[in-house]
Amino acid sequence: MKWDTVEGNWRQFKGKVKAQWGKLTDEQLDVIAGKRTELSGKIQKVYGVTKEEAEKQIKHFEEANKDYHPKSSESTH
């Protein structure tokens, strides 16, 4: 999965991120706004893990969601 897909479709991925990292608040998710470095930083802070561990978790998330294809906004109209 390319991370720009997540960033470009943040509304669709936000629920998946919340399911993976339930301690992140909606406000924090809004600040993250699909930015990988922001997500990594919030995971480190909220969960008290190292940068390496946060990156490992994000890579696992990417692998688990590699086949997910968010619906384009055009198809929802």
Contacts in CASP RR format, 6 or more apart in sequence:
PFRMAT RR
TARGET T0000
AUTHOR 0000-0000-0000
METHOD contacts of the structure
MODEL  1
MKWDTVEGNWRQFKGKVKAQWGKLTDEQLDVIAGKRTELSGKIQKVYGVT
KEEAEKQIKHFEEANKDYHPKSSESTH
1 62 0 8 1.000
1 63 0 8 1.000
1 65 0 8 1.000
1 66 0 8 1.000
1 68 0 8 1.000
3 36 0 8 1.000
3 62 0 8 1.000
5 70 0 8 1.000
6 13 0 8 1.000
6 34 0 8 1.000
6 36 0 8 1.000
7 33 0 8 1.000
7 34 0 8 1.000
7 35 0 8 1.000
7 36 0 8 1.000
8 34 0 8 1.000
9 70 0 8 1.000
10 33 0 8 1.000
10 34 0 8 1.000
12 70 0 8 1.000
12 71 0 8 1.000
13 34 0 8 1.000
13 65 0 8 1.000
13 70 0 8 1.000
14 29 0 8 1.000
16 61 0 8 1.000
16 65 0 8 1.000
16 68 0 8 1.000
17 24 0 8 1.000
17 29 0 8 1.000
17 32 0 8 1.000
17 39 0 8 1.000
17 61 0 8 1.000
18 24 0 8 1.000
18 26 0 8 1.000
18 29 0 8 1.000
20 57 0 8 1.000
20 61 0 8 1.000
21 42 0 8 1.000
21 43 0 8 1.000
21 46 0 8 1.000
21 47 0 8 1.000
21 57 0 8 1.000
23 46 0 8 1.000
23 47 0 8 1.000
24 32 0 8 1.000
24 42 0 8 1.000
24 43 0 8 1.000
24 46 0 8 1.000
28 42 0 8 1.000
28 46 0 8 1.000
31 38 0 8 1.000
31 42 0 8 1.000
32 38 0 8 1.000
32 39 0 8 1.000
32 42 0 8 1.000
36 58 0 8 1.000
39 54 0 8 1.000
39 58 0 8 1.000
40 51 0 8 1.000
40 54 0 8 1.000
40 55 0 8 1.000
40 58 0 8 1.000
41 51 0 8 1.000
41 54 0 8 1.000
43 49 0 8 1.000
43 54 0 8 1.000
43 57 0 8 1.000
43 58 0 8 1.000
44 50 0 8 1.000
44 51 0 8 1.000
44 53 0 8 1.000
44 54 0 8 1.000
47 54 0 8 1.000
49 57 0 8 1.000
END
